[in-house]
Amino acid sequence: MAQFFVTAPGDDNTVCIEGEDYRHLVKVRRAHIGDSIQVIDSDGVRYRATIAHIESGRIIAAITDTYQYPDIALDVTLCVAVLKGKKFDLVVQKAVEIGVRRIIPVITDRTIPDISEKEEKKVARWQKIASEASKQCLRNDVCVVSPVMEFSKVVTLNKGIGILAHADPEAQSLRQFLKNNTTRNDVMLFTGPEGGFSKKEVEIARQFGWIVLYNGATQLRAETAAIVLPAILIYEWGTT
């Protein structure tokens, strides 16, 4: 069951659903009075509600129960090079499902697609995908997709633990790093384009304190790395 983001219930213990969510419920899900839905407010409180009224442009639902899922105890920012075709769409969707808090699309030395003339539309599309995935996987927040940034800017934003995923067998393995570091912290994970990071980019990242890690198994495709690696980090550090 999908959930819908709403403002906090009013004094009458009801919530209002409008806009895209209203259209989705009415046109796609064919909602009827008496149907049960799940909603979440801006404070992350989840409710079960029953549709009481379907009006022109809005649905009124009455709260019937309050419940809470455990939160992910790790703040992960995924910095990912812009990929070809719909690969980036897939990365956004799956990263949200995994539990990534925010996504930064990045232009690197070897980034292939040129999105300079349609950047705003691309980011709006990715944010829509992130919002829909956040509802579908019952998150208590909406993953934010930031504006597109250049590599040189992103490496300066390192906070907490910065990890650059790089297919270099001479780099420290991710497995060994996780084995040696059990302290949880904010994580910025950087995954590269189809051709990987350039040698210069790896050197610059190290200068800004990023830890260069190799997954230590097979060489992953760019879109696979952007999905699998945050999943590993959240599994290891994000559960209580």
C-alpha positions as a Markdown table, in Angstrom:
| # | Residue | x | y | z |
|---|---|---|---|---|
| 1 | Met | 0.0 | 0.0 | 0.0 |
| 2 | Ala | 1.4 | 3.4 | -1.0 |
| 3 | Gln | 1.5 | 6.3 | 1.4 |
| 4 | Phe | 0.7 | 9.9 | 0.8 |
| 5 | Phe | 2.4 | 13.0 | 2.4 |
| 6 | Val | 0.0 | 15.4 | 4.1 |
| 7 | Thr | 0.0 | 18.3 | 6.6 |
| 8 | Ala | -0.7 | 17.3 | 10.3 |
| 9 | Pro | -4.3 | 16.4 | 11.1 |
| 10 | Gly | -6.6 | 19.2 | 12.0 |
| 11 | Asp | -8.7 | 19.6 | 15.1 |
| 12 | Asp | -11.3 | 17.4 | 13.5 |
| 13 | Asn | -8.7 | 14.6 | 13.1 |
| 14 | Thr | -8.8 | 14.6 | 9.3 |
| 15 | Val | -6.3 | 15.2 | 6.6 |
| 16 | Cys | -6.6 | 16.7 | 3.1 |
| 17 | Ile | -5.1 | 15.1 | 0.0 |
| 18 | Glu | -4.7 | 17.3 | -3.1 |
| 19 | Gly | -2.7 | 17.8 | -6.3 |
| 20 | Glu | -0.9 | 14.8 | -7.8 |
| 21 | Asp | -1.8 | 12.6 | -4.9 |
| 22 | Tyr | -5.5 | 13.4 | -5.4 |
| 23 | Arg | -5.3 | 12.6 | -9.1 |
| 24 | His | -3.4 | 9.4 | -8.4 |
| 25 | Leu | -6.0 | 8.2 | -5.9 |
| 26 | Val | -8.9 | 9.1 | -8.0 |
| 27 | Lys | -7.7 | 8.3 | -11.5 |
| 28 | Val | -5.2 | 5.5 | -10.9 |
| 29 | Arg | -6.3 | 3.8 | -7.8 |
| 30 | Arg | -10.0 | 4.5 | -8.3 |
| 31 | Ala | -10.4 | 5.4 | -4.6 |
| 32 | His | -13.9 | 5.2 | -3.0 |
| 33 | Ile | -15.4 | 6.5 | 0.2 |
| 34 | Gly | -14.6 | 4.0 | 2.9 |
| 35 | Asp | -11.2 | 2.9 | 1.4 |
| 36 | Ser | -8.2 | 2.8 | 3.8 |
| 37 | Ile | -5.0 | 4.6 | 3.0 |
| 38 | Gln | -1.7 | 5.4 | 4.7 |
| 39 | Val | -0.5 | 9.0 | 5.1 |
| 40 | Ile | 2.5 | 10.7 | 6.7 |
| 41 | Asp | 2.9 | 14.2 | 8.0 |
| 42 | Ser | 5.8 | 16.6 | 7.9 |
| 43 | Asp | 7.0 | 15.4 | 11.3 |
| 44 | Gly | 7.3 | 11.8 | 10.0 |
| 45 | Val | 4.2 | 10.6 | 11.9 |
| 46 | Arg | 2.4 | 7.9 | 10.0 |
| 47 | Tyr | -1.4 | 7.4 | 10.1 |
| 48 | Arg | -3.9 | 5.0 | 8.8 |
| 49 | Ala | -7.0 | 6.8 | 7.5 |
| 50 | Thr | -10.3 | 6.2 | 5.9 |
| 51 | Ile | -11.6 | 8.3 | 3.0 |
| 52 | Ala | -14.6 | 10.2 | 4.2 |
| 53 | His | -15.2 | 12.6 | 1.3 |
| 54 | Ile | -14.2 | 12.8 | -2.3 |
| 55 | Glu | -14.6 | 16.4 | -3.6 |
| 56 | Ser | -13.6 | 18.3 | -6.7 |
| 57 | Gly | -9.8 | 18.5 | -6.4 |
| 58 | Arg | -9.4 | 17.0 | -2.9 |
| 59 | Ile | -10.0 | 14.0 | -0.7 |
| 60 | Ile | -10.8 | 14.3 | 3.0 |
| 61 | Ala | -9.7 | 11.3 | 5.1 |
| 62 | Ala | -10.4 | 10.6 | 8.8 |
| 63 | Ile | -7.5 | 9.3 | 10.9 |
| 64 | Thr | -8.1 | 5.9 | 12.5 |
| 65 | Asp | -4.7 | 4.9 | 13.8 |
| 66 | Thr | -1.1 | 6.1 | 14.4 |
| 67 | Tyr | 2.0 | 4.0 | 13.8 |
| 68 | Gln | 5.7 | 4.3 | 13.3 |
| 69 | Tyr | 8.4 | 2.3 | 11.4 |
| 70 | Pro | 12.0 | 2.3 | 12.7 |
| 71 | Asp | 14.1 | 4.9 | 11.0 |
| 72 | Ile | 17.4 | 4.3 | 9.3 |
| 73 | Ala | 20.2 | 5.4 | 11.7 |
| 74 | Leu | 22.5 | 6.6 | 8.9 |
| 75 | Asp | 22.5 | 9.8 | 6.8 |
| 76 | Val | 23.7 | 8.8 | 3.4 |
| 77 | Thr | 24.3 | 11.3 | 0.6 |
| 78 | Leu | 24.8 | 9.6 | -2.8 |
| 79 | Cys | 26.9 | 11.7 | -5.1 |
| 80 | Val | 26.6 | 9.9 | -8.5 |
| 81 | Ala | 27.8 | 10.8 | -11.9 |
| 82 | Val | 25.1 | 11.5 | -14.5 |
| 83 | Leu | 24.6 | 8.4 | -16.5 |
| 84 | Lys | 23.3 | 7.7 | -20.0 |
| 85 | Gly | 19.6 | 7.2 | -21.0 |
| 86 | Lys | 17.3 | 6.0 | -18.2 |
| 87 | Lys | 20.1 | 4.5 | -16.1 |
| 88 | Phe | 20.0 | 7.6 | -13.8 |
| 89 | Asp | 16.3 | 7.3 | -13.4 |
| 90 | Leu | 16.8 | 3.7 | -12.1 |
| 91 | Val | 19.5 | 4.8 | -9.7 |
| 92 | Val | 17.3 | 7.5 | -8.2 |
| 93 | Gln | 14.4 | 5.1 | -7.7 |
| 94 | Lys | 16.4 | 2.3 | -6.2 |
| 95 | Ala | 18.6 | 4.6 | -4.0 |
| 96 | Val | 15.4 | 6.0 | -2.5 |
| 97 | Glu | 14.1 | 2.5 | -1.8 |
| 98 | Ile | 17.4 | 1.6 | -0.1 |
| 99 | Gly | 17.2 | 4.6 | 2.2 |
| 100 | Val | 19.6 | 7.3 | 0.8 |
| 101 | Arg | 18.7 | 10.7 | 2.2 |
| 102 | Arg | 19.8 | 12.9 | -0.7 |
| 103 | Ile | 21.2 | 12.5 | -4.2 |
| 104 | Ile | 23.6 | 14.8 | -5.9 |
| 105 | Pro | 23.9 | 14.4 | -9.7 |
| 106 | Val | 27.5 | 15.1 | -10.7 |
| 107 | Ile | 29.3 | 16.1 | -13.9 |
| 108 | Thr | 32.8 | 14.4 | -14.0 |
| 109 | Asp | 35.6 | 14.2 | -16.5 |
| 110 | Arg | 34.2 | 11.1 | -18.1 |
| 111 | Thr | 30.5 | 11.9 | -17.9 |
| 112 | Ile | 29.0 | 11.0 | -21.2 |
| 113 | Pro | 25.5 | 12.7 | -21.6 |
| 114 | Asp | 25.4 | 16.5 | -22.0 |
| 115 | Ile | 22.4 | 17.7 | -20.1 |
| 116 | Ser | 23.3 | 21.4 | -19.9 |
| 117 | Glu | 20.4 | 22.6 | -22.1 |
| 118 | Lys | 17.8 | 20.5 | -20.2 |
| 119 | Glu | 19.3 | 20.4 | -16.7 |
| 120 | Glu | 16.2 | 21.9 | -14.9 |
| 121 | Lys | 13.8 | 19.4 | -16.6 |
| 122 | Lys | 16.1 | 16.5 | -15.8 |
| 123 | Val | 16.4 | 17.5 | -12.1 |
| 124 | Ala | 12.6 | 18.0 | -11.9 |
| 125 | Arg | 12.1 | 14.5 | -13.4 |
| 126 | Trp | 14.5 | 12.9 | -11.0 |
| 127 | Gln | 12.8 | 14.7 | -8.0 |
| 128 | Lys | 9.4 | 13.4 | -9.2 |
| 129 | Ile | 10.8 | 9.9 | -9.4 |
| 130 | Ala | 12.3 | 10.3 | -5.9 |
| 131 | Ser | 9.0 | 11.6 | -4.5 |
| 132 | Glu | 7.0 | 8.7 | -6.0 |
| 133 | Ala | 9.5 | 6.1 | -4.7 |
| 134 | Ser | 9.5 | 7.7 | -1.2 |
| 135 | Lys | 5.7 | 7.2 | -1.1 |
| 136 | Gln | 5.8 | 3.7 | -2.6 |
| 137 | Cys | 8.4 | 2.3 | -0.2 |
| 138 | Leu | 6.8 | 4.0 | 2.9 |
| 139 | Arg | 9.6 | 6.3 | 3.8 |
| 140 | Asn | 9.1 | 8.9 | 6.5 |
| 141 | Asp | 10.7 | 11.6 | 4.4 |
| 142 | Val | 11.2 | 12.5 | 0.7 |
| 143 | Cys | 14.7 | 12.0 | -0.7 |
| 144 | Val | 15.9 | 15.3 | -2.1 |
| 145 | Val | 17.6 | 15.4 | -5.5 |
| 146 | Ser | 19.9 | 18.4 | -5.6 |
| 147 | Pro | 20.8 | 20.5 | -8.6 |
| 148 | Val | 23.5 | 19.1 | -10.9 |
| 149 | Met | 27.0 | 19.9 | -9.6 |
| 150 | Glu | 30.6 | 19.7 | -11.0 |
| 151 | Phe | 33.0 | 17.2 | -9.5 |
| 152 | Ser | 35.3 | 20.0 | -8.3 |
| 153 | Lys | 32.5 | 21.5 | -6.2 |
| 154 | Val | 31.2 | 18.2 | -4.7 |
| 155 | Val | 34.6 | 17.0 | -3.4 |
| 156 | Thr | 34.7 | 20.2 | -1.2 |
| 157 | Leu | 31.4 | 19.2 | 0.5 |
| 158 | Asn | 32.8 | 16.2 | 2.3 |
| 159 | Lys | 31.3 | 15.8 | 5.7 |
| 160 | Gly | 31.4 | 12.9 | 8.1 |
| 161 | Ile | 32.9 | 10.0 | 6.1 |
| 162 | Gly | 33.5 | 10.6 | 2.4 |
| 163 | Ile | 33.9 | 7.4 | 0.3 |
| 164 | Leu | 34.9 | 7.4 | -3.3 |
| 165 | Ala | 34.1 | 4.1 | -5.0 |
| 166 | His | 36.9 | 3.4 | -7.5 |
| 167 | Ala | 37.7 | 0.2 | -9.4 |
| 168 | Asp | 41.3 | 0.0 | -8.4 |
| 169 | Pro | 42.5 | -3.3 | -6.8 |
| 170 | Glu | 45.3 | -1.4 | -5.1 |
| 171 | Ala | 42.8 | 0.7 | -3.2 |
| 172 | Gln | 41.5 | -0.4 | 0.2 |
| 173 | Ser | 38.7 | -2.9 | 0.0 |
| 174 | Leu | 35.2 | -1.9 | 1.1 |
| 175 | Arg | 35.0 | -5.1 | 3.1 |
| 176 | Gln | 38.2 | -4.4 | 5.1 |
| 177 | Phe | 37.2 | -0.8 | 5.6 |
| 178 | Leu | 33.8 | -1.8 | 7.1 |
| 179 | Lys | 35.5 | -4.4 | 9.2 |
| 180 | Asn | 37.9 | -1.9 | 10.7 |
| 181 | Asn | 35.4 | 1.0 | 11.1 |
| 182 | Thr | 32.2 | 0.2 | 13.0 |
| 183 | Thr | 31.5 | 3.8 | 14.1 |
| 184 | Arg | 28.4 | 5.2 | 12.4 |
| 185 | Asn | 28.5 | 8.6 | 11.0 |
| 186 | Asp | 27.1 | 10.7 | 8.2 |
| 187 | Val | 28.3 | 9.3 | 4.9 |
| 188 | Met | 28.9 | 10.8 | 1.5 |
| 189 | Leu | 29.3 | 8.1 | -1.2 |
| 190 | Phe | 30.6 | 9.0 | -4.6 |
| 191 | Thr | 30.1 | 6.7 | -7.5 |
| 192 | Gly | 31.5 | 7.4 | -11.0 |
| 193 | Pro | 30.4 | 7.4 | -14.7 |
| 194 | Glu | 30.5 | 4.6 | -17.2 |
| 195 | Gly | 34.2 | 5.1 | -17.7 |
| 196 | Gly | 35.1 | 5.5 | -14.0 |
| 197 | Phe | 36.9 | 8.4 | -12.3 |
| 198 | Ser | 40.0 | 9.9 | -13.9 |
| 199 | Lys | 43.3 | 9.6 | -12.1 |
| 200 | Lys | 43.3 | 13.3 | -11.5 |
| 201 | Glu | 39.8 | 13.2 | -9.9 |
| 202 | Val | 40.9 | 10.4 | -7.6 |
| 203 | Glu | 44.0 | 12.4 | -6.5 |
| 204 | Ile | 41.8 | 15.5 | -5.9 |
| 205 | Ala | 39.3 | 13.5 | -3.9 |
| 206 | Arg | 42.1 | 12.2 | -1.6 |
| 207 | Gln | 43.4 | 15.7 | -1.1 |
| 208 | Phe | 40.0 | 16.7 | 0.3 |
| 209 | Gly | 39.9 | 13.7 | 2.7 |
| 210 | Trp | 37.8 | 11.2 | 0.7 |
| 211 | Ile | 38.6 | 7.5 | 1.3 |
| 212 | Val | 39.1 | 5.6 | -2.0 |
| 213 | Leu | 37.6 | 2.1 | -1.7 |
| 214 | Tyr | 37.3 | -0.8 | -4.0 |
| 215 | Asn | 34.4 | -3.2 | -3.7 |
| 216 | Gly | 36.8 | -6.1 | -4.0 |
| 217 | Ala | 34.7 | -8.4 | -6.0 |
| 218 | Thr | 33.6 | -8.1 | -9.7 |
| 219 | Gln | 33.9 | -4.7 | -11.5 |
| 220 | Leu | 30.4 | -3.3 | -11.2 |
| 221 | Arg | 28.6 | -1.3 | -13.9 |
| 222 | Ala | 28.2 | 2.4 | -13.0 |
| 223 | Glu | 24.4 | 2.1 | -12.3 |
| 224 | Thr | 24.9 | -1.1 | -10.3 |
| 225 | Ala | 27.6 | 0.4 | -8.1 |
| 226 | Ala | 25.3 | 3.4 | -7.3 |
| 227 | Ile | 22.7 | 1.0 | -6.1 |
| 228 | Val | 24.6 | -1.9 | -4.4 |
| 229 | Leu | 27.2 | 0.2 | -2.5 |
| 230 | Pro | 24.8 | 2.4 | -0.6 |
| 231 | Ala | 22.8 | -0.7 | 0.2 |
| 232 | Ile | 25.8 | -2.3 | 1.8 |
| 233 | Leu | 26.6 | 0.8 | 3.8 |
| 234 | Ile | 23.1 | 1.1 | 5.1 |
| 235 | Tyr | 22.9 | -2.6 | 5.9 |
| 236 | Glu | 26.1 | -2.4 | 7.9 |
| 237 | Trp | 25.8 | 0.9 | 9.6 |
| 238 | Gly | 22.1 | 2.0 | 9.3 |
| 239 | Thr | 20.3 | -0.6 | 11.4 |
| 240 | Thr | 19.9 | -0.5 | 15.1 |
